[in-house]
Amino acid sequence: MSDSGVCAVVVTFNRKNLLLECLESLRKQSISLDSIYVIDNASSDGTGELLLENGYIGKLSPMDHPRTWSKCYSIYNFVDGENIDLHYVRLAQNTGGAGGFYEGVKRAYEDGYDWLWLMDDDAKPVEDALEKLSKYFNAKNVAALASVVMVMDNKISPYHRKFADFNSLRNFYLTKIVDPELIEENEVLDIDDASFVGILINRRSIKEVGFPKKEFFIHNDDTEYCIRLRETGRILLIRDSTVYHKEFGTTNCTKKNFLGQTFNRLNYENYWISYYYMRNNIWLLKKYRRPYPYFLVMLLGSWFVSVSAIILLDDHKLKRIRFVTSAYADGFKGNFDNKKPKEILYS
């Protein structure tokens, strides 16, 4: 595999046990990776200690190190014993998934790798996932290759692989999910959007479009990046390549009943997370939704629905309304102040 120069980029934050499972699955690939970049978003749960205990790194970063700290270590592939470089990069602060993937893609690209396999720390590629993708390295005009994402009950997760939907008046998003039946019927499928759960990106495309947009912090950074990647070539979904993903559902939500219907509403202490999704999605819609009047209709309609739901269903109504309005306005203006959501809600 060294002739192709393939590395994995794994971003983690406070999920040390899931990270360990992910790394073990990467070491079990039937063809060995050349390198793994672990981007640690300043975890505080003992991630470094667990990596040290299991032989992934040789020392811990200095306590309260004010800047990004990185070291390269040597591990091996469990199948063929091939050497794998393990780059442990501990960031000085949590930059979110977007910031972590920006850092990892930038480092791997500058180190010269031809293919970069991006995944969250809760991803588990099966043993032949990389091998199945590698068969399409020489396919015509390929920007990226994507594995099929499965949840742990062996069902296809439809939310990770999507088609573009730039011209819809009904769809509040720029994409729509790929029907699982369509995936099962096609050995190879051209798609437009693949989440950072098992997407393998060609170096040539990274050279043209640059790195993920770190300002997004979390949410929609993968969609934004795939829109740029599609301008350089195709994104192919490979049916026989599988990555398992541990979905966490609605554990931070409370069920509310209204007019005989049940709604999952995000708890107030976790509500700050939703800011990034709203802001980033509005920014994307403004940039890409056509014709432009469609965007304006959806902006106002969606804001009205969100505020109405808060009035009818939620606590802390005034702060939530201010919060949603700020997220929509910041997306419209392109304001990426990632400290803002907590300040609005909890200061």
TORPANU-785320 format. One record per atom (N, C-alpha, C): atom name; residue number from 1; x, y, z. Coordinates in steps of 0.2 Angstrom, whole numbers. Atoms other than C-alpha are relative to their C-alpha. Example, Ala and Ser with C-alpha at 12.3 -4.5 7.8 and 13.67 -1.06 7.14 Angstrom:
TORPANU-785320
atome num east north up
N 1 4 -6 0
CA 1 62 -22 39
C 1 4 6 0
N 2 -4 -6 -1
CA 2 68 -5 36
C 2 -4 5 3
END
This chain:
TORPANU-785320
atome num east north up
N 1 4 -6 0
CA 1 0 0 0
C 1 4 6 0
N 2 -4 -6 0
CA 2 15 12 2
C 2 1 3 -7
N 3 0 -3 7
CA 3 15 14 -17
C 3 -5 6 -1
N 4 5 -5 1
CA 4 -1 24 -15
C 4 0 5 5
N 5 0 -5 -5
CA 5 2 33 1
C 5 -6 1 3
N 6 7 -1 -3
CA 6 -14 30 11
C 6 1 1 7
N 7 0 -1 -7
CA 7 -17 37 28
C 7 -7 1 2
N 8 7 -1 -3
CA 8 -32 39 40
C 8 1 6 4
N 9 0 -6 -5
CA 9 -36 55 49
C 9 -6 -1 4
N 10 5 1 -5
CA 10 -46 52 65
C 10 0 6 5
N 11 1 -6 -5
CA 11 -53 67 75
C 11 -4 -3 6
N 12 3 2 -6
CA 12 -57 64 93
C 12 -1 5 5
N 13 1 -5 -6
CA 13 -64 73 108
C 13 -4 -4 6
N 14 3 3 -6
CA 14 -68 65 125
C 14 -4 -7 -1
N 15 3 6 1
CA 15 -72 48 118
C 15 5 -6 -1
N 16 -6 4 1
CA 16 -57 38 122
C 16 -1 -7 -1
N 17 1 7 1
CA 17 -64 21 122
C 17 -2 -2 -7
N 18 1 1 7
CA 18 -72 23 105
C 18 6 1 -4
N 19 -6 -1 3
CA 19 -56 30 99
C 19 4 -6 -1
N 20 -4 6 0
CA 20 -47 14 104
C 20 -3 -5 -5
N 21 3 4 4
CA 21 -60 4 95
C 21 1 1 -7
N 22 -1 -2 7
CA 22 -58 14 79
C 22 7 -1 -2
N 23 -7 1 1
CA 23 -39 13 80
C 23 2 -8 -1
N 24 0 7 1
CA 24 -40 -6 82
C 24 -2 -3 -7
N 25 3 2 6
CA 25 -51 -8 67
C 25 4 3 -6
N 26 -4 -3 5
CA 26 -39 3 57
C 26 6 -5 -1
N 27 -5 4 0
CA 27 -25 -9 62
C 27 -1 -7 -3
N 28 2 7 3
CA 28 -35 -24 56
C 28 -1 0 -7
N 29 1 -1 7
CA 29 -36 -18 38
C 29 4 -5 -4
N 30 -4 5 4
CA 30 -32 -32 25
C 30 5 3 -4
N 31 -6 -3 3
CA 31 -21 -20 17
C 31 2 6 4
N 32 -2 -4 -5
CA 32 -11 -9 28
C 32 0 7 -2
N 33 -1 -7 1
CA 33 -12 10 30
C 33 8 1 1
N 34 -6 -2 -1
CA 34 4 19 29
C 34 1 4 6
N 35 -1 -4 -6
CA 35 0 31 43
C 35 -7 2 2
N 36 6 -3 -3
CA 36 -14 37 55
C 36 2 6 4
N 37 -1 -6 -4
CA 37 -16 54 61
C 37 -6 1 5
N 38 5 -1 -6
CA 38 -25 56 78
C 38 0 7 2
N 39 0 -7 -2
CA 39 -31 74 80
C 39 -4 0 7
N 40 3 -1 -7
CA 40 -35 76 99
C 40 -2 7 1
N 41 2 -7 -1
CA 41 -46 91 101
C 41 0 2 8
N 42 -1 -2 -7
CA 42 -39 94 119
C 42 -5 -3 5
N 43 4 4 -4
CA 43 -48 80 127
C 43 2 0 7
N 44 -1 0 -8
CA 44 -50 80 146
C 44 -2 -6 3
N 45 3 6 -3
CA 45 -56 62 148
C 45 6 -5 1
N 46 -5 5 -1
CA 46 -39 54 149
C 46 2 -4 -7
N 47 -2 3 7
CA 47 -37 50 130
C 47 7 -1 -1
N 48 -8 1 1
CA 48 -18 53 130
C 48 2 -6 5
N 49 -2 6 -4
CA 49 -16 41 145
C 49 -2 -7 -2
N 50 2 7 3
CA 50 -26 27 137
C 50 4 -2 -6
N 51 -4 1 6
CA 51 -16 29 121
C 51 7 -2 2
N 52 -7 2 -2
CA 52 0 28 131
C 52 -1 -7 3
N 53 1 6 -3
CA 53 -7 13 141
C 53 0 -6 -5
N 54 1 6 5
CA 54 -11 3 125
C 54 6 1 -5
N 55 -6 0 5
CA 55 6 7 116
C 55 -1 4 -6
N 56 1 -4 6
CA 56 0 20 104
C 56 5 6 0
N 57 -5 -6 -1
CA 57 11 34 110
C 57 5 -2 5
N 58 -6 1 -5
CA 58 27 35 120
C 58 0 4 6
N 59 0 -5 -6
CA 59 24 50 131
C 59 -6 4 -1
N 60 6 -4 0
CA 60 10 62 136
C 60 3 7 -2
N 61 -2 -7 2
CA 61 10 80 130
C 61 1 4 7
N 62 -1 -3 -7
CA 62 16 92 144
C 62 -7 3 2
N 63 6 -3 -3
CA 63 2 98 156
C 63 -1 7 -2
N 64 2 -7 2
CA 64 -7 114 150
C 64 5 3 -5
N 65 -4 -2 6
CA 65 4 115 134
C 65 -4 5 -4
N 66 4 -6 3
CA 66 -1 132 126
C 66 -1 -1 -7
N 67 0 1 8
CA 67 1 126 108
C 67 -1 -7 -2
N 68 0 7 3
CA 68 -2 111 97
C 68 6 -4 1
N 69 -6 4 -1
CA 69 9 97 102
C 69 -1 -6 -4
N 70 0 6 4
CA 70 13 82 91
C 70 6 -4 0
N 71 -6 5 1
CA 71 24 67 90
C 71 -2 -6 -4
N 72 2 6 4
CA 72 25 52 78
C 72 3 -6 3
N 73 -2 6 -3
CA 73 26 35 84
C 73 -1 -6 -5
N 74 1 6 5
CA 74 27 17 76
C 74 -4 -5 3
N 75 4 6 -2
CA 75 14 4 77
C 75 0 -5 -6
N 76 0 5 5
CA 76 10 -11 66
C 76 -7 -2 -2
N 77 6 3 2
CA 77 -4 -18 56
C 77 -1 -7 3
N 78 1 6 -3
CA 78 -12 -33 65
C 78 0 -6 -5
N 79 1 5 5
CA 79 -14 -43 48
C 79 7 -2 -2
N 80 -6 2 3
CA 80 3 -42 40
C 80 6 3 3
N 81 -6 -2 -4
CA 81 14 -34 53
C 81 3 6 -3
N 82 -3 -6 4
CA 82 18 -19 41
C 82 0 6 5
N 83 -1 -6 -4
CA 83 24 -3 50
C 83 -6 5 -2
N 84 5 -5 1
CA 84 11 11 52
C 84 3 6 5
N 85 -2 -6 -4
CA 85 16 29 58
C 85 -6 2 3
N 86 5 -3 -3
CA 86 5 35 71
C 86 2 7 2
N 87 -1 -7 -2
CA 87 4 54 72
C 87 -5 2 5
N 88 5 -2 -5
CA 88 -3 60 88
C 88 1 8 1
N 89 0 -7 0
CA 89 -8 78 87
C 89 -5 3 6
N 90 4 -2 -5
CA 90 -15 86 103
C 90 -1 8 -1
N 91 1 -7 1
CA 91 -23 103 100
C 91 0 4 6
N 92 0 -4 -6
CA 92 -22 117 113
C 92 -7 1 2
N 93 6 -1 -2
CA 93 -40 119 113
C 93 -5 -4 -5
N 94 5 4 4
CA 94 -56 111 106
C 94 -2 4 -6
N 95 1 -4 6
CA 95 -58 117 88
C 95 -6 -3 -4
N 96 5 3 3
CA 96 -73 106 85
C 96 2 -5 -6
N 97 -2 5 6
CA 97 -74 92 71
C 97 3 4 -6
N 98 -3 -4 5
CA 98 -71 105 58
C 98 7 2 0
N 99 -7 -2 -1
CA 99 -56 112 65
C 99 5 -6 1
N 100 -4 6 0
CA 100 -49 94 69
C 100 1 -2 -7
N 101 -1 2 7
CA 101 -52 89 51
C 101 5 4 -4
N 102 -4 -5 3
CA 102 -44 105 45
C 102 7 -2 1
N 103 -6 1 -2
CA 103 -29 101 55
C 103 3 -6 -3
N 104 -2 6 2
CA 104 -28 83 50
C 104 1 -1 -7
N 105 0 0 7
CA 105 -31 85 32
C 105 7 4 -3
N 106 -6 -4 2
CA 106 -18 99 31
C 106 7 -3 1
N 107 -7 4 -2
CA 107 -4 89 40
C 107 1 -6 -5
N 108 -1 6 5
CA 108 -7 73 29
C 108 1 2 -7
N 109 -1 -2 7
CA 109 -8 83 13
C 109 7 3 0
N 110 -7 -3 0
CA 110 8 92 17
C 110 6 -5 1
N 111 -4 5 -1
CA 111 16 76 22
C 111 0 -5 -7
N 112 -1 3 6
CA 112 13 70 4
C 112 -4 -6 -2
N 113 4 6 1
CA 113 0 56 6
C 113 -5 1 -6
N 114 4 0 6
CA 114 -10 52 -10
C 114 -8 -1 1
N 115 7 2 -1
CA 115 -27 46 -2
C 115 0 1 8
N 116 2 -2 -7
CA 116 -34 53 15
C 116 -6 -3 2
N 117 6 4 -2
CA 117 -47 42 24
C 117 -2 3 6
N 118 2 -4 -5
CA 118 -57 53 35
C 118 -5 -4 4
N 119 5 3 -4
CA 119 -67 47 50
C 119 0 2 7
N 120 1 -2 -7
CA 120 -74 51 67
C 120 2 -5 4
N 121 -3 5 -4
CA 121 -68 42 82
C 121 -5 -5 2
N 122 4 5 -1
CA 122 -84 32 83
C 122 -2 -4 -6
N 123 1 4 6
CA 123 -82 24 66
C 123 4 -6 1
N 124 -3 6 0
CA 124 -77 6 64
C 124 0 -3 -7
N 125 0 3 7
CA 125 -72 1 46
C 125 1 -8 1
N 126 -1 7 0
CA 126 -73 -18 43
C 126 7 -2 -3
N 127 -7 2 2
CA 127 -57 -28 39
C 127 2 2 -7
N 128 -2 -1 7
CA 128 -58 -26 20
C 128 -3 6 -3
N 129 3 -6 2
CA 129 -66 -9 19
C 129 5 4 -4
N 130 -5 -4 4
CA 130 -50 0 13
C 130 2 -4 -7
N 131 -1 4 6
CA 131 -46 -15 1
C 131 -5 1 -5
N 132 6 -1 5
CA 132 -63 -13 -7
C 132 0 7 -3
N 133 -1 -7 2
CA 133 -60 6 -9
C 133 6 0 -5
N 134 -6 0 3
CA 134 -43 3 -16
C 134 -1 -2 -8
N 135 1 3 7
CA 135 -50 -6 -32
C 135 -2 6 -4
N 136 2 -6 4
CA 136 -56 11 -38
C 136 4 6 0
N 137 -5 -5 0
CA 137 -40 21 -36
C 137 1 3 -7
N 138 -2 -2 6
CA 138 -38 22 -54
C 138 -7 1 -5
N 139 6 -1 4
CA 139 -56 25 -59
C 139 0 7 -3
N 140 -1 -7 3
CA 140 -59 40 -70
C 140 -3 6 4
N 141 2 -6 -3
CA 141 -60 57 -63
C 141 -3 0 7
N 142 2 1 -7
CA 142 -62 52 -45
C 142 3 5 5
N 143 -3 -4 -6
CA 143 -61 65 -31
C 143 0 -3 7
N 144 0 3 -6
CA 144 -66 54 -17
C 144 -4 -7 -1
N 145 3 7 0
CA 145 -72 36 -13
C 145 -3 0 7
N 146 4 1 -7
CA 146 -85 32 1
C 146 -2 -7 1
N 147 3 6 -3
CA 147 -89 17 11
C 147 -7 1 1
N 148 7 0 -3
CA 148 -107 12 15
C 148 0 0 8
N 149 0 0 -7
CA 149 -111 17 33
C 149 -6 -4 3
N 150 5 5 -3
CA 150 -120 4 43
C 150 0 2 8
N 151 1 0 -7
CA 151 -127 6 61
C 151 1 -7 3
N 152 -2 6 -4
CA 152 -123 -7 74
C 152 -5 -6 -1
N 153 5 5 1
CA 153 -139 -17 70
C 153 0 -3 -8
N 154 -1 2 7
CA 154 -133 -20 52
C 154 -5 3 -5
N 155 4 -3 4
CA 155 -144 -8 44
C 155 4 6 -3
N 156 -3 -5 3
CA 156 -138 5 31
C 156 -3 7 3
N 157 2 -7 -3
CA 157 -138 23 39
C 157 -1 5 -6
N 158 0 -4 6
CA 158 -145 34 25
C 158 2 7 1
N 159 -1 -7 -1
CA 159 -140 50 33
C 159 7 2 -2
N 160 -8 -1 1
CA 160 -121 49 29
C 160 1 1 -8
N 161 -1 0 7
CA 161 -123 48 10
C 161 -5 3 -4
N 162 6 -4 2
CA 162 -133 60 0
C 162 2 3 -8
N 163 0 -3 6
CA 163 -137 68 -17
C 163 -1 8 1
N 164 1 -7 -1
CA 164 -136 87 -20
C 164 -8 2 -2
N 165 7 -3 1
CA 165 -153 97 -20
C 165 0 7 0
N 166 -2 -8 0
CA 166 -148 115 -24
C 166 -7 4 -2
N 167 6 -4 3
CA 167 -165 120 -32
C 167 -7 -1 2
N 168 7 2 -3
CA 168 -179 114 -21
C 168 -2 6 5
N 169 3 -5 -4
CA 169 -191 126 -13
C 169 -3 -4 7
N 170 3 4 -6
CA 170 -197 112 0
C 170 6 -2 4
N 171 -5 3 -4
CA 171 -180 105 6
C 171 4 6 3
N 172 -4 -5 -3
CA 172 -172 116 19
C 172 8 -2 0
N 173 -7 2 0
CA 173 -155 107 16
C 173 2 0 -7
N 174 -3 0 7
CA 174 -144 107 1
C 174 1 -7 -3
N 175 -1 7 2
CA 175 -144 88 0
C 175 -6 -4 2
N 176 5 5 -2
CA 176 -156 73 1
C 176 3 -7 0
N 177 -4 6 -1
CA 177 -152 56 7
C 177 -1 -5 -6
N 178 0 6 5
CA 178 -148 41 -4
C 178 -4 -6 3
N 179 4 5 -2
CA 179 -161 28 -3
C 179 4 -7 1
N 180 -4 6 -1
CA 180 -154 12 5
C 180 -1 -5 -5
N 181 1 5 5
CA 181 -162 1 -8
C 181 4 2 -6
N 182 -4 -2 6
CA 182 -153 11 -22
C 182 7 -2 2
N 183 -6 2 -1
CA 183 -137 8 -13
C 183 1 -8 -1
N 184 -1 7 1
CA 184 -140 -11 -12
C 184 -1 -2 -7
N 185 0 2 7
CA 185 -144 -11 -30
C 185 6 1 -5
N 186 -6 -2 5
CA 186 -128 -3 -37
C 186 6 -1 4
N 187 -6 1 -2
CA 187 -111 -9 -35
C 187 4 6 1
N 188 -4 -7 0
CA 188 -104 9 -38
C 188 -6 5 -1
N 189 5 -5 1
CA 189 -115 24 -36
C 189 3 7 1
N 190 -2 -7 0
CA 190 -111 42 -40
C 190 -4 4 5
N 191 4 -4 -5
CA 191 -116 53 -25
C 191 3 7 0
N 192 -3 -6 -1
CA 192 -113 71 -20
C 192 3 2 6
N 193 -1 -2 -6
CA 193 -111 72 -2
C 193 2 -7 5
N 194 -2 5 -4
CA 194 -102 60 10
C 194 3 2 7
N 195 -2 -2 -6
CA 195 -100 63 29
C 195 7 -2 1
N 196 -7 2 -2
CA 196 -83 62 37
C 196 0 -7 4
N 197 -1 7 -3
CA 197 -86 44 42
C 197 1 -5 -6
N 198 -2 4 5
CA 198 -76 34 30
C 198 0 2 -7
N 199 -1 -2 7
CA 199 -73 45 15
C 199 7 1 -2
N 200 -7 0 2
CA 200 -57 43 6
C 200 2 5 -6
N 201 0 -6 4
CA 201 -51 59 -3
C 201 7 0 -4
N 202 -6 0 5
CA 202 -39 60 -18
C 202 4 7 1
N 203 -5 -6 -1
CA 203 -24 72 -15
C 203 -1 5 -6
N 204 1 -5 5
CA 204 -27 80 -32
C 204 -5 4 1
N 205 6 -4 -1
CA 205 -44 86 -27
C 205 2 5 6
N 206 -2 -5 -5
CA 206 -37 93 -11
C 206 5 6 -2
N 207 -4 -5 3
CA 207 -24 102 -21
C 207 -4 6 -3
N 208 5 -5 3
CA 208 -38 111 -30
C 208 -4 4 5
N 209 5 -3 -4
CA 209 -50 115 -16
C 209 2 2 7
N 210 -3 -1 -7
CA 210 -39 116 0
C 210 -3 -4 5
N 211 1 4 -6
CA 211 -44 110 17
C 211 -8 1 2
N 212 7 -2 -3
CA 212 -61 109 27
C 212 0 6 3
N 213 1 -7 -3
CA 213 -68 125 33
C 213 -1 0 7
N 214 -1 0 -7
CA 214 -62 126 51
C 214 -5 4 4
N 215 5 -5 -3
CA 215 -74 141 55
C 215 -6 -3 2
N 216 7 3 -2
CA 216 -89 129 55
C 216 0 -3 7
N 217 -1 3 -6
CA 217 -83 121 71
C 217 -3 -7 0
N 218 3 6 1
CA 218 -96 107 70
C 218 -6 1 -5
N 219 6 0 4
CA 219 -110 102 58
C 219 1 3 -7
N 220 0 -2 7
CA 220 -111 103 39
C 220 7 2 -3
N 221 -7 -1 3
CA 221 -92 105 37
C 221 1 -5 -5
N 222 -1 6 5
CA 222 -92 88 27
C 222 -4 2 -6
N 223 3 -1 6
CA 223 -106 94 16
C 223 3 6 -4
N 224 -4 -6 4
CA 224 -97 111 12
C 224 6 -3 -3
N 225 -6 3 4
CA 225 -81 101 8
C 225 -2 -4 -6
N 226 2 4 6
CA 226 -90 89 -3
C 226 -2 4 -6
N 227 2 -5 6
CA 227 -98 103 -13
C 227 6 2 -4
N 228 -7 -2 4
CA 228 -80 109 -17
C 228 3 -6 -3
N 229 -3 5 3
CA 229 -74 92 -20
C 229 -3 -2 -6
N 230 3 2 6
CA 230 -87 88 -33
C 230 1 4 -6
N 231 -2 -5 6
CA 231 -81 103 -43
C 231 6 -3 -3
N 232 -6 2 3
CA 232 -65 93 -46
C 232 -1 -7 -2
N 233 1 7 2
CA 233 -72 75 -49
C 233 -6 -3 3
N 234 6 4 -3
CA 234 -84 61 -44
C 234 1 -2 7
N 235 0 3 -6
CA 235 -88 55 -27
C 235 -4 -7 -1
N 236 3 7 2
CA 236 -91 36 -29
C 236 -1 -4 7
N 237 2 4 -5
CA 237 -100 26 -16
C 237 1 -7 -2
N 238 -2 7 1
CA 238 -93 8 -15
C 238 -4 -5 4
N 239 5 4 -4
CA 239 -107 -4 -10
C 239 4 -5 5
N 240 -3 6 -4
CA 240 -95 -18 -4
C 240 5 2 6
N 241 -4 -2 -5
CA 241 -85 -7 7
C 241 -4 3 6
N 242 4 -1 -6
CA 242 -92 -5 25
C 242 3 3 6
N 243 -2 -2 -7
CA 243 -90 6 40
C 243 -5 1 4
N 244 6 0 -6
CA 244 -100 4 56
C 244 1 7 3
N 245 0 -6 -4
CA 245 -105 20 65
C 245 -4 -1 6
N 246 4 0 -6
CA 246 -111 21 83
C 246 -4 7 0
N 247 4 -6 0
CA 247 -126 33 82
C 247 -3 0 7
N 248 2 -1 -7
CA 248 -131 41 98
C 248 -7 2 1
N 249 7 -1 0
CA 249 -149 46 94
C 249 -2 6 4
N 250 2 -6 -3
CA 250 -158 58 105
C 250 0 0 8
N 251 -1 0 -7
CA 251 -151 56 122
C 251 0 6 4
N 252 0 -6 -3
CA 252 -150 74 125
C 252 -7 4 -1
N 253 6 -3 2
CA 253 -168 77 121
C 253 -6 -2 5
N 254 6 1 -4
CA 254 -185 78 130
C 254 -6 -1 -4
N 255 6 1 4
CA 255 -201 71 123
C 255 -5 5 2
N 256 6 -4 -2
CA 256 -215 84 122
C 256 -6 -1 -4
N 257 6 2 4
CA 257 -233 81 117
C 257 -4 6 -1
N 258 4 -5 2
CA 258 -243 93 107
C 258 -5 -2 -5
N 259 5 2 4
CA 259 -260 90 99
C 259 1 -7 -2
N 260 0 7 1
CA 260 -258 72 100
C 260 7 -3 -3
N 261 -6 2 4
CA 261 -240 72 92
C 261 6 1 5
N 262 -6 -1 -4
CA 262 -223 69 101
C 262 6 3 -4
N 263 -6 -4 3
CA 263 -208 80 98
C 263 6 -1 4
N 264 -6 0 -4
CA 264 -190 77 103
C 264 3 7 0
N 265 -3 -7 -1
CA 265 -184 94 110
C 265 6 0 4
N 266 -7 0 -3
CA 266 -166 97 114
C 266 0 4 7
N 267 0 -2 -6
CA 267 -163 100 132
C 267 4 7 0
N 268 -3 -7 0
CA 268 -158 118 137
C 268 8 0 1
N 269 -7 0 -2
CA 269 -141 113 144
C 269 4 -2 -6
N 270 -3 3 6
CA 270 -137 105 127
C 270 -2 5 -6
N 271 3 -3 6
CA 271 -146 118 116
C 271 6 4 -4
N 272 -5 -4 3
CA 272 -130 128 112
C 272 3 -4 -6
N 273 -3 4 6
CA 273 -124 114 100
C 273 -4 1 -6
N 274 4 -1 6
CA 274 -139 117 88
C 274 2 7 -3
N 275 -2 -7 3
CA 275 -132 135 85
C 275 4 -2 -7
N 276 -5 1 6
CA 276 -118 128 73
C 276 -4 -3 -6
N 277 4 4 6
CA 277 -131 117 63
C 277 -4 6 -4
N 278 4 -5 3
CA 278 -142 132 60
C 278 4 5 -4
N 279 -4 -5 3
CA 279 -129 145 57
C 279 3 -3 -7
N 280 -4 2 6
CA 280 -119 134 45
C 280 -4 -2 -6
N 281 5 2 6
CA 281 -134 128 35
C 281 -3 6 -3
N 282 2 -7 3
CA 282 -140 146 33
C 282 5 2 -5
N 283 -6 -2 4
CA 283 -123 150 26
C 283 0 -3 -6
N 284 0 4 6
CA 284 -123 136 14
C 284 -6 1 -5
N 285 6 -1 4
CA 285 -141 139 8
C 285 1 7 -4
N 286 -1 -7 3
CA 286 -137 158 5
C 286 5 -1 -6
N 287 -5 0 5
CA 287 -122 153 -5
C 287 -2 -4 -6
N 288 1 4 6
CA 288 -129 139 -16
C 288 -7 -1 -2
N 289 7 1 2
CA 289 -148 139 -16
C 289 -2 4 -5
N 290 2 -4 6
CA 290 -155 144 -33
C 290 -7 -2 -2
N 291 -2 -7 0
CA 291 -164 154 -37
C 291 0 3 7
N 292 -1 -3 -7
CA 292 -160 166 -23
C 292 -7 1 3
N 293 6 -1 -4
CA 293 -178 170 -19
C 293 -3 -6 4
N 294 2 6 -4
CA 294 -181 152 -14
C 294 4 0 7
N 295 -4 -1 -6
CA 295 -167 155 -1
C 295 -4 4 5
N 296 3 -5 -4
CA 296 -176 170 6
C 296 -7 -3 3
N 297 7 3 -2
CA 297 -193 161 7
C 297 2 -5 6
N 298 -1 6 -5
CA 298 -185 146 16
C 298 3 3 7
N 299 -3 -4 -6
CA 299 -175 158 28
C 299 -5 2 5
N 300 5 -3 -4
CA 300 -190 167 34
C 300 -5 -6 3
N 301 4 6 -2
CA 301 -201 151 34
C 301 2 -4 6
N 302 -3 4 -5
CA 302 -189 141 44
C 302 1 3 7
N 303 0 -3 -7
CA 303 -186 154 57
C 303 -7 1 3
N 304 7 0 -3
CA 304 -205 156 59
C 304 -2 -6 4
N 305 2 6 -3
CA 305 -207 138 62
C 305 4 -2 6
N 306 -5 1 -6
CA 306 -192 137 74
C 306 -3 4 6
N 307 2 -4 -5
CA 307 -198 151 84
C 307 -7 -2 3
N 308 6 2 -2
CA 308 -216 145 85
C 308 0 -7 4
N 309 -1 6 -4
CA 309 -210 128 91
C 309 2 1 7
N 310 -3 -2 -7
CA 310 -200 136 105
C 310 -6 3 4
N 311 6 -3 -4
CA 311 -216 146 110
C 311 -5 -5 3
N 312 5 5 -1
CA 312 -227 131 110
C 312 3 -6 5
N 313 -2 7 -3
CA 313 -215 117 117
C 313 6 1 5
N 314 -7 0 -4
CA 314 -199 124 126
C 314 0 4 6
N 315 -1 -5 -6
CA 315 -193 132 142
C 315 5 5 -2
N 316 -5 -6 2
CA 316 -182 148 142
C 316 -1 3 -6
N 317 2 -2 7
CA 317 -192 154 128
C 317 4 6 -3
N 318 -3 -6 3
CA 318 -185 172 126
C 318 8 -1 -2
N 319 -7 1 2
CA 319 -167 166 127
C 319 1 -5 -6
N 320 0 4 6
CA 320 -170 152 114
C 320 -2 4 -6
N 321 2 -4 6
CA 321 -179 164 102
C 321 6 5 -2
N 322 -6 -4 1
CA 322 -164 176 104
C 322 6 -4 -3
N 323 -5 4 2
CA 323 -152 162 101
C 323 -1 -2 -7
N 324 2 2 7
CA 324 -161 155 85
C 324 1 6 -4
N 325 -1 -6 5
CA 325 -162 173 78
C 325 7 1 -1
N 326 -7 -2 1
CA 326 -144 176 81
C 326 3 -5 -5
N 327 -3 5 4
CA 327 -139 159 73
C 327 -2 1 -7
N 328 3 -1 7
CA 328 -150 163 57
C 328 4 7 -2
N 329 -3 -6 2
CA 329 -143 181 57
C 329 8 -1 -2
N 330 -7 1 1
CA 330 -125 175 59
C 330 2 -4 -7
N 331 -1 4 6
CA 331 -127 162 45
C 331 -1 5 -6
N 332 1 -5 6
CA 332 -134 176 33
C 332 6 4 -1
N 333 -6 -5 1
CA 333 -119 188 37
C 333 6 -4 0
N 334 -6 3 0
CA 334 -106 175 38
C 334 4 1 6
N 335 -4 -1 -6
CA 335 -101 178 56
C 335 1 -6 4
N 336 -2 7 -3
CA 336 -91 163 63
C 336 3 1 7
N 337 -2 -1 -7
CA 337 -90 168 82
C 337 -2 -6 3
N 338 2 7 -3
CA 338 -89 150 89
C 338 -1 0 8
N 339 1 0 -7
CA 339 -90 156 107
C 339 -7 3 2
N 340 6 -3 0
CA 340 -106 165 104
C 340 -6 -4 3
N 341 6 3 -2
CA 341 -119 152 107
C 341 -1 -1 8
N 342 0 1 -7
CA 342 -114 148 125
C 342 -1 7 4
N 343 1 -7 -3
CA 343 -113 167 129
C 343 -7 2 0
N 344 7 -2 0
CA 344 -131 170 123
C 344 -4 -4 5
N 345 5 5 -4
CA 345 -139 155 133
C 345 2 1 7
N 346 -2 2 -7
CA 346 -129 154 149
C 346 4 6 3
N 347 -3 -6 -3
CA 347 -120 171 152
C 347 -5 4 5
END
